[in-house]
Amino acid sequence: MPKHKTYKTGPFFERAVLVGISLRNEESNWSIDDSLSELSQLSIAAQTNPITRFSQSLNSPSQTYLGKGKLNELKDLIKEKKINVAIFDDELNPNQQRMLEDHLKIKVIDRTALIIDVFAQRANTKEGRLQIELAQTEYLLPRLAGQWSHLERLGGGVGTRGPGETQIETDRRLVRKKISRIKKEIVRIQNQRENQRNNRYNNLTNNVSMVGYTNAGKSALFNNLTSSKVIEKNQLFSTLDTTSRKLFINTELNCIISDTVGFVNKLPPILVAAFKTTLEESINSQLLLHVSDISSPYLIEQIIIVNKQLTELGIGDKSKILILNKKDLISKNEYDAIDKNIYKRIYETGIKYEDIILTSAQENWGIKEIKSSIQQFFS
């Protein structure tokens, strides 16, 4: 079988401008500044240098993403700051991307392509690389005409069409076949992994999955709970591949616990689809440990986003324990200030939790409380 490849967006430290819009009539828990701050983290993870930001408030979405006057302002800013890539905070349709590249005269990528790029750097297993290749290929499919210069030759001639097909139709057909082949290979690997897990844990029926916003500390907590050595890093999407371990609660109760890929705001649907087999560990679990970063200024917003994406996966109503991790990153005064309203704000989200537990994976603090809560749930 040919080796699967993933493709990065470009060389190290490209100079980037981050571009976003806010809609005046749209209710959102995130301001445009919040969203561009996260986009900045993503761009750094993708090895670009976010030099400056550019945004516009609109009454309704524009076919050109920005208004004409703002587009010209952006073009002037790009020239002034010597920018060579514009990163847009939303997914662009193929026509928007081509129009923007024609107008701005630099490379244009959207949030979806950026997140795929970060995932591509983190994929360490065959399954992970296949899932990234699937997402990249499905992202490419509607963009064939703009991505491949030879597809502009849509007329007749030897070698430019299949039987009754233009070149672009031929390439689309080949890409769809590639997508089908990748999906079959992912299912094969997933089934193999499931069989191996069943053989290893054939007497265990209690399943727990760790979910949460990216970089909330899931892997560190997973290691503390299971005495494992899963890779843990202070970076976005350090975990792409599901890892399952035996979790010892007491002499009468053991579980299978799984660490899964983290969520992020505006997570592209094609990535959710590509990682569906990975996320199925959560779907098949009776209990979810929702890990959140209590030191994040966007704690409540991130809790809401994770629950929204769990709901879209059909598991928003599963039993959940909320774990407020990274207590070590806030001072006692900060915690006292947070403690006055944090539980009230969580309650006001309308999300139901079996328990809320404060932890620090870094200091191995709160582990007994997590195990006790799991024991109470399954008893």
Number of C-alpha atoms within 10 A of each C-alpha: 3 4 7 11 10 18 12 16 18 13 9 12 13 20 18 25 27 22 23 21 22 20 14 11 9 8 9 11 13 14 12 18 15 13 18 21 14 14 24 23 16 21 24 17 20 24 20 22 19 22 15 15 18 17 18 14 14 15 10 12 13 12 12 15 23 20 15 11 9 14 16 14 12 20 17 13 16 22 12 9 13 13 20 16 24 25 24 25 23 19 16 20 14 17 15 16 21 18 15 22 16 12 12 20 14 15 18 22 20 18 22 23 23 22 22 25 23 22 26 25 18 19 20 13 11 15 23 22 23 24 30 29 22 25 25 22 19 18 18 18 16 14 17 19 21 15 14 12 9 13 18 13 14 15 10 11 8 6 8 16 18 13 6 8 14 18 21 20 16 17 19 18 14 12 17 15 12 16 19 12 12 20 16 12 16 22 13 13 16 16 13 12 12 13 13 12 14 13 10 12 15 10 10 13 13 15 20 23 26 26 26 28 25 23 23 29 25 29 26 23 29 25 18 18 21 17 12 14 11 15 10 16 13 11 14 20 23 22 25 24 21 19 17 19 19 18 20 15 18 10 6 8 14 18 20 19 26 23 29 24 23 23 22 19 17 15 16 19 12 18 20 18 15 23 23 15 19 23 23 16 21 27 19 12 20 16 22 26 26 24 29 27 26 24 19 14 10 13 18 18 15 23 20 18 20 23 21 15 19 20 13 11 16 11 18 18 12 17 17 23 22 23 26 21 26 23 20 16 15 14 11 11 9 11 16 12 11 14 11 10 11 16 11 10 11 18 12 10 13 9 15 15 18 15 15 18 15 18 25 21 21 15 12 14 18 20 19 13 14 23 16 13 18 21 16 10 15 12 8
